[in-house]
């Protein structure tokens, strides 16, 4: 009986909180990104506005926004080379599956100024959290290999963090620029936007955009995956054709 | 050699003005002229020396940043194209021993099965790059040393004024005493089929694992071990190489999806053109000089692999995608 009363009271405060807090509207400038043969990166904009709560006339800041962009996941492995009898070879490895192929965090201020570590950790906002949850087996090396994997991904521009990536145009409207590198994996990218005020998480919103390899390269890639035998035969015919043509043209 | 690699990487990197081509399987953008260019350069050398050029092209691609697995599989396409033009011209001259080629082809395709299976297993274990480097070091190092030794001796003899007769000793070795003898009419040979099959098996395995046609191994093996006549050996080897490389392309496509058709095509076009100029340039050099240069080149590639194995890597950590779609 007492437990039920507490639950009801908790639900009431939660409900009241939801009615009171500000909300967020957000969108992505280009929901479909096509990668063609001369693709060398694309910039897209993420923008939105803080909506006032039901009791307010206008939303009052200052607000902070964190946007987390996550690409499709694959199974990845990080390997360490060590010197054995004079030869450098891969000796240790940790698997991370699934691990995002793309992970960027954009924010309007340094993350720890916006909120505390518990909230960042709970929402998996930091890249390290991605490595921690996906590592198999959960060994002692996970921290080290995870950090190295994130470093390698960052070097390719696939992981990153920009603490001035979100700009407020007015007290409530924000915009963020995101530049995608040329070698991203196609699939669905999720953008999760978090609204903070005084260190408290007020609202969360998810959007998405799709990255698609279009054109001839995409066709070749899917053919290699889906019709490997036909793809191989085509390669052989192409080789014989080219060689034959060369032989006929030059007649040696 | 290391500085050369850095310059090489710079050339192969995407630059906004140059014509970039996206390689769908390697998943990287490369300069079209760079790819056709190294195809042509290696094609020139292969025309000059009468070799397939896979042993140069695969390392060059690896050193310029193409994943080893994609480099090995895609170069097979270039070798297939190069051996087609070669085999075609020997076919017109009628200097191919079809009977001998059939035995070599069948055994080399069995070797290819083992080679491709080993390739996949090594890649999954993360040891493919290491094995490719060690195998290149051993194969090219030993072949290069033998060739260099022979070429230097020939050069010294010529300088001393001794007339070198390029005639093989006619005595029989233990190889000619093996059972299951077969008559190869075109080659005028009556020899055991076992060494023929063994040569095919070994070259099929090595060729598919390392992305080489293996002409520089098969030709000496057929000439020195089996006494196949010089006018027959090249055309027969080219035909065998064509069949073996075709089988490798198909098996690699099915097994590891690491054949990049775009990369292979760029290399083929460059290689076919380059080979023509190499073949005409070869007429101005003497045989022993050519062999000396080829030996030096083979040794240089072997040393480059040796250095990469011994020197500490720029980055001890690496990453790879595993499972479906995992190429890098």
Boltz contact constraints between the chains, C-beta under 6 A:
constraints:
  - contact:
      token1: [A, 37]
      token2: [B, 22]
      max_distance: 6.0
  - contact:
      token1: [A, 74]
      token2: [B, 321]
      max_distance: 6.0
  - contact:
      token1: [A, 75]
      token2: [B, 322]
      max_distance: 6.0
  - contact:
      token1: [A, 75]
      token2: [B, 323]
      max_distance: 6.0
  - contact:
      token1: [A, 76]
      token2: [B, 319]
      max_distance: 6.0
  - contact:
      token1: [A, 76]
      token2: [B, 321]
      max_distance: 6.0
  - contact:
      token1: [A, 77]
      token2: [B, 320]
      max_distance: 6.0
  - contact:
      token1: [A, 77]
      token2: [B, 322]
      max_distance: 6.0
  - contact:
      token1: [A, 78]
      token2: [B, 319]
      max_distance: 6.0
  - contact:
      token1: [A, 79]
      token2: [B, 126]
      max_distance: 6.0
  - contact:
      token1: [A, 79]
      token2: [B, 318]
      max_distance: 6.0
  - contact:
      token1: [A, 80]
      token2: [B, 316]
      max_distance: 6.0
  - contact:
      token1: [A, 80]
      token2: [B, 317]
      max_distance: 6.0
  - contact:
      token1: [A, 81]
      token2: [B, 313]
      max_distance: 6.0
  - contact:
      token1: [A, 81]
      token2: [B, 316]
      max_distance: 6.0
  - contact:
      token1: [A, 86]
      token2: [B, 310]
      max_distance: 6.0
  - contact:
      token1: [A, 87]
      token2: [B, 309]
      max_distance: 6.0
  - contact:
      token1: [A, 88]
      token2: [B, 313]
      max_distance: 6.0
  - contact:
      token1: [A, 89]
      token2: [B, 130]
      max_distance: 6.0
  - contact:
      token1: [A, 90]
      token2: [B, 126]
      max_distance: 6.0
  - contact:
      token1: [A, 148]
      token2: [B, 317]
      max_distance: 6.0
  - contact:
      token1: [A, 149]
      token2: [B, 319]
      max_distance: 6.0
  - contact:
      token1: [A, 152]
      token2: [B, 319]
      max_distance: 6.0
  - contact:
      token1: [A, 183]
      token2: [B, 27]
      max_distance: 6.0
  - contact:
      token1: [A, 217]
      token2: [B, 22]
      max_distance: 6.0
  - contact:
      token1: [A, 217]
      token2: [B, 24]
      max_distance: 6.0
  - contact:
      token1: [A, 220]
      token2: [B, 24]
      max_distance: 6.0
  - contact:
      token1: [A, 220]
      token2: [B, 261]
      max_distance: 6.0
  - contact:
      token1: [A, 221]
      token2: [B, 24]
      max_distance: 6.0
  - contact:
      token1: [A, 224]
      token2: [B, 25]
      max_distance: 6.0
  - contact:
      token1: [A, 224]
      token2: [B, 257]
      max_distance: 6.0
  - contact:
      token1: [A, 228]
      token2: [B, 253]
      max_distance: 6.0
  - contact:
      token1: [A, 228]
      token2: [B, 254]
      max_distance: 6.0
  - contact:
      token1: [A, 228]
      token2: [B, 257]
      max_distance: 6.0
  - contact:
      token1: [A, 229]
      token2: [B, 254]
      max_distance: 6.0
  - contact:
      token1: [A, 231]
      token2: [B, 253]
      max_distance: 6.0
  - contact:
      token1: [A, 232]
      token2: [B, 249]
      max_distance: 6.0
  - contact:
      token1: [A, 232]
      token2: [B, 250]
      max_distance: 6.0
  - contact:
      token1: [A, 232]
      token2: [B, 253]
      max_distance: 6.0
  - contact:
      token1: [A, 235]
      token2: [B, 77]
      max_distance: 6.0
  - contact:
      token1: [A, 235]
      token2: [B, 249]
      max_distance: 6.0
  - contact:
      token1: [A, 235]
      token2: [B, 259]
      max_distance: 6.0
  - contact:
      token1: [A, 235]
      token2: [B, 261]
      max_distance: 6.0
  - contact:
      token1: [A, 236]
      token2: [B, 246]
      max_distance: 6.0
  - contact:
      token1: [A, 236]
      token2: [B, 249]
      max_distance: 6.0
  - contact:
      token1: [A, 239]
      token2: [B, 77]
      max_distance: 6.0
  - contact:
      token1: [A, 239]
      token2: [B, 80]
      max_distance: 6.0
  - contact:
      token1: [A, 239]
      token2: [B, 81]
      max_distance: 6.0
  - contact:
      token1: [A, 240]
      token2: [B, 84]
      max_distance: 6.0
  - contact:
      token1: [A, 242]
      token2: [B, 81]
      max_distance: 6.0
  - contact:
      token1: [A, 242]
      token2: [B, 268]
      max_distance: 6.0
  - contact:
      token1: [A, 242]
      token2: [B, 272]
      max_distance: 6.0
  - contact:
      token1: [A, 243]
      token2: [B, 81]
      max_distance: 6.0
  - contact:
      token1: [A, 243]
      token2: [B, 84]
      max_distance: 6.0
  - contact:
      token1: [A, 243]
      token2: [B, 85]
      max_distance: 6.0
  - contact:
      token1: [A, 244]
      token2: [B, 84]
      max_distance: 6.0
  - contact:
      token1: [A, 246]
      token2: [B, 85]
      max_distance: 6.0
  - contact:
      token1: [A, 246]
      token2: [B, 272]
      max_distance: 6.0
  - contact:
      token1: [A, 247]
      token2: [B, 85]
      max_distance: 6.0
  - contact:
      token1: [A, 247]
      token2: [B, 88]
      max_distance: 6.0
  - contact:
      token1: [A, 250]
      token2: [B, 276]
      max_distance: 6.0
  - contact:
      token1: [A, 252]
      token2: [B, 89]
      max_distance: 6.0
  - contact:
      token1: [A, 252]
      token2: [B, 279]
      max_distance: 6.0
